[in-house]
Amino acid sequence: MTSVVIVIALLLDQLLGEVKKWHPLVGFGRMAQYVERRFNRQPGSKKHMVGVLGVTILVPPLVLSSLALSIWLGPLFDMALLYFAVGARSLVEHARAVIDALEMADLELARQRVGMIVSRDTTAMQRTDIVRATIESVLENGADAIFAPLFWFIVAGAPGVVLYRLVNTLDAMWGYRTERFSQFGWCAARLDDLLNWLPARITALGYAMMGNARASLTSWRTQSGLLDSPNAGVVMTAGAGALGVMLGGPCSYWGTSVDKAYFGVGQSPSSGDIYRAIDLLHKNMILWIVVVLVGGWILA
């Protein structure tokens, strides 16, 4: 039944796309904003404990509620939940919107559109910077928005995917290395790293299998440590190697220049390589579906 739920949820995502109104994660984000405004006032080291308290207030009650509803409503609830948790079509639509702007030679529009899927400053990006950032987003968010939710649903059902998605959302909101969030968001960021550790490496392995395997594995092995994130580094270096392109490089995070390392192989990417990144993402999704269906058939 797990394999059937996964296939139907992915089909729903491809057919319907992301819910535009009343998305559960939007409501959760508002709750997280309220908790952060109320709690993130303590000075010094107390912020660590307050951040732990914030995660504890927000996450466990909803995880337990999802368990109860899954037991009560069964597979239909699980399908709906997993559909809300994955975002494959939305990610691809955002990437294609960037391609459309680049093909119209509208650099300002391309900057605006890539700014919707990356956290860095896009106002001064040139064409190659935009292409690199888009490909990086497809590779990294493929792990966060597709493969990690699928992994945790396979491992722990509805509670697993809810736990992952809520923690991942808190990390996106609180996991900044700024004066305001570096201590308060520490718990959410470390928990997100823990929950992403194995899914990120399975995702990277999928990228390698669906692309240039030798270059992908070499880039993963030799370059993943150059990136700050222990999980995004694995996913993006493996993806860059699989595509045979060079990603990374200096960028700006809202006034602060960051001399990020280059990673991958080959030349700087062109806009057509965004299509190749999307294709790699889809191939990895097909690989996951095949593995899930075969695994379900063997277990049955």
Steps between C-alpha positions, in 0.01 A plus 500: 500500500791738569617473139148569370466805726832638376418455131156659535637791705766571236240478224280747688794736529567479127134548410399765753823669603542684826189612684473877458272569798476346845819299472568339841864612500393862452291475815786332681734778387273758658501304823880487487518877445278559804707268720826661386375853568378404846795283608808635323563776752735334746862624506814292467513124544135478606403531135614141441253367755222729381557373146469141624177596675368658180563180302341292778185711507452494123608157378406207731126587533457506122701181452281319754187643338610367162550156653148502644345619174695245298372219721145637484473595131749259349663520153285789373640725771852379426459577128375851569775561754779384271355705214521811719855407606663460157558787260639357176277683255536832681880474499507422127255782421720751682809380315324517162379850579865604532578335165213689335634832628852418380372400156322837479833664593321667792777488759308700761203263481735201523655652814157542654399144416817336625461707817186296571697175535832612654582685820789705360494854363410490130497873416846503339501150352620454145368235263746228602439572870126459447546172317732364769264602781201341325676169444625496859145563620359217288760258634480602865123550520452170320639340814310723744162517325476159334736225603536566874120509552470175304776342708341593831158384383649162408680477835233632737179567309295814563678596826838471330417728209331754732802503732734556208293768327440701817865492606610589147261797502633620835856472371404711196351764731736489799821339376689817411848586626397847612500667838125443530491133403846344546415378851120490494493299176782265598272214605287514183810519279677206665186287501451575131861396433435172682176423317658584163825306545396167348242631248758744361745220433236279342400795280863558402537132413191526280645802319818302439312199364289715267787716372878483456564259784881524509510880498213515749661268753838671460350844556308371802810339650745786439285816512205454737711619793555835326138598564365611836206261523584134570195394298455761227871465422456130429189549285628795295850368432360162392242676282755734344726207416209302358415794270863572413480870590683737732282660770563713809721807508482837674155637586333751728265440791327838540800723531752238610729361230577130535789342315338161442709228343445380146400135470414249231682433172518650155390846391264759640139401430272651238125548524450167324666328795204601715290269282759228556480554876120466485542184292743360760244576770226317309723201432578476871127513579438214256782303664339550842158392367648185345685411820189564711275291274748213477558515875126498566453205264779302673360573847150403386 
